[in-house]
Amino acid sequence: MVSASVVVRRMELSSTTNDPSECAATRRPHSSVCCLVELAKADATKGAGDTMTTRSETGDGRPDPSFGAIMSERQRLINLAYRLLGSLADAEDVVQETYARWYAMSPKQQEAIDSPGAWLTTVASRICLDLLRSARARRERYVGEWIPEPLPEPTEWLGGRSDGITADPADRVTLDESINMAFLVVLESMTPAERVAFVLHDVFRYSFAEVAEIVGRTPAACRQLASSARRRIRASRAPATPVARQAEIVRDFKQAWEAKDIDALIGLLDPNVTALGDGGGLVSAELRPIEGGEHVARVLVDVTGKAPHLRIVERTVNGRPGLVAQLDGVTVTVIAFDMAGDRITHIWAVRNPEKLRPWTTG
């Protein structure tokens, strides 16, 4: 029996496609189908005993590498890749590349793999790890601060095919604490190995032995990586503000912003609040964070003054109360918040059109 790791290494050696923007199967730029999002926590919060060794089996107990069994892993892989990369587009590309490598194998090679689910997870995680290692250089060239791609909740997912047909139900990202914007931003500060070890073990409940096989380090080293990541998470967390209270604060913020009431905005902002904005293409970006309650409030009022027809609506952003700014029915900015007590401590404004695919109508 050939192990998953052996076949993975063979496929990695034979693969020549490392650019996630190019589809490995077609050698053309990848155009992703917009995903649906659902409020479910099952995939990301599997029990500690439900690890990568889970198999899709036939009646006689043998692994079933059939199309249905293999594709049933897709949602879990999308969930994993999004948390590792902070980008839905990159996550879709990673999963597409993973399946391209699976179907590049002969049936005999596929049948020799003891656990197809483990194989797919290993390949997807290693592709993500390679992308994370190269992402720092790419993001140094990014205009402004790089912010993870925001996700709406299911009822607010506006993208889709022009014929009105929704995306494949397998393409879903579950919303829970592990994808709120503040959490993803902290993940961005971690080393690639820390991020992979932490997400696989603490979020998806894989054992350190399994994580070690993916990261290429010992289980003890992976335990240390996850522990270091955990300390980063704890250091960044303020006492949680109840979601209902967050929604009230966001609503008050929206009303004060629309009224151009600087004093009311300042009252809702922490004195040391930080606001970040990213852009892309023809969209300008804030090159540096905006800091301080009064400074942030005045910039916000200035924005509405320059765009008098801007419509601001309340939306759920990565599982938390947020705002969306629209012009002529098109989403131009998605805003996520972090709070401590009754004050807003961080504002993330995403303006990059590529990151707003799920929010854009038509």
Rosetta blueprint (number, residue, H / E / L):
1 M L
2 V E
3 S L
4 A H
5 S H
6 V H
7 V H
8 V H
9 R H
10 R H
11 M H
12 E H
13 L H
14 S H
15 S L
16 T L
17 T L
18 N L
19 D L
20 P L
21 S L
22 E E
23 C L
24 A L
25 A L
26 T L
27 R L
28 R L
29 P E
30 H L
31 S L
32 S L
33 V L
34 C L
35 C L
36 L E
37 V E
38 E E
39 L L
40 A L
41 K L
42 A L
43 D L
44 A L
45 T L
46 K L
47 G L
48 A L
49 G L
50 D L
51 T L
52 M L
53 T L
54 T L
55 R L
56 S L
57 E E
58 T L
59 G L
60 D L
61 G L
62 R L
63 P E
64 D L
65 P L
66 S L
67 F H
68 G H
69 A H
70 I H
71 M H
72 S L
73 E L
74 R H
75 Q H
76 R H
77 L H
78 I H
79 N H
80 L H
81 A H
82 Y H
83 R H
84 L H
85 L H
86 G L
87 S L
88 L H
89 A H
90 D H
91 A H
92 E H
93 D H
94 V H
95 V H
96 Q H
97 E H
98 T H
99 Y H
100 A H
101 R H
102 W H
103 Y H
104 A L
105 M L
106 S L
107 P H
108 K H
109 Q H
110 Q H
111 E H
112 A L
113 I E
114 D L
115 S L
116 P H
117 G H
118 A H
119 W H
120 L H
121 T H
122 T H
123 V H
124 A H
125 S H
126 R H
127 I H
128 C H
129 L H
130 D H
131 L H
132 L H
133 R H
134 S H
135 A H
136 R H
137 A H
138 R H
139 R H
140 E H
141 R L
142 Y L
143 V L
144 G E
145 E L
146 W L
147 I L
148 P L
149 E L
150 P L
151 L L
152 P L
153 E L
154 P H
155 T H
156 E H
157 W L
158 L L
159 G L
160 G L
161 R L
162 S L
163 D L
164 G L
165 I L
166 T L
167 A L
168 D L
169 P L
170 A L
171 D L
172 R E
173 V E
174 T E
175 L L
176 D L
177 E H
178 S H
179 I H
180 N L
181 M H
182 A H
183 F H
184 L H
185 V H
186 V H
187 L H
188 E H
189 S L
190 M L
191 T L
192 P H
193 A H
194 E H
195 R H
196 V H
197 A H
198 F H
199 V H
200 L H
201 H H
202 D H
203 V H
204 F L
205 R L
206 Y L
207 S L
208 F H
209 A H
210 E H
211 V H
212 A H
213 E H
214 I H
215 V H
216 G L
217 R L
218 T L
219 P H
220 A H
221 A H
222 C H
223 R H
224 Q H
225 L H
226 A H
227 S H
228 S H
229 A H
230 R H
231 R H
232 R H
233 I H
234 R H
235 A H
236 S H
237 R L
238 A L
239 P L
240 A L
241 T L
242 P L
243 V H
244 A H
245 R H
246 Q H
247 A H
248 E H
249 I H
250 V H
251 R H
252 D H
253 F H
254 K H
255 Q H
256 A H
257 W H
258 E H
259 A L
260 K L
261 D L
262 I H
263 D H
264 A H
265 L H
266 I H
267 G H
268 L H
269 L E
270 D E
271 P E
272 N E
273 V E
274 T E
275 A E
276 L E
277 G E
278 D E
279 G L
280 G E
281 G L
282 L L
283 V E
284 S L
285 A L
286 E L
287 L L
288 R L
289 P L
290 I E
291 E E
292 G L
293 G H
294 E H
295 H H
296 V H
297 A H
298 R H
299 V H
300 L H
301 V H
302 D H
303 V H
304 T H
305 G H
306 K H
307 A L
308 P L
309 H L
310 L L
311 R E
312 I E
313 V E
314 E E
315 R E
316 T E
317 V E
318 N L
319 G L
320 R E
321 P E
322 G E
323 L E
324 V E
325 A E
326 Q E
327 L E
328 D L
329 G L
330 V E
331 T E
332 V E
333 T E
334 V E
335 I E
336 A E
337 F E
338 D E
339 M E
340 A E
341 G L
342 D L
343 R E
344 I E
345 T E
346 H E
347 I E
348 W E
349 A E
350 V E
351 R L
352 N L
353 P H
354 E H
355 K H
356 L H
357 R H
358 P H
359 W H
360 T L
361 T L
362 G L
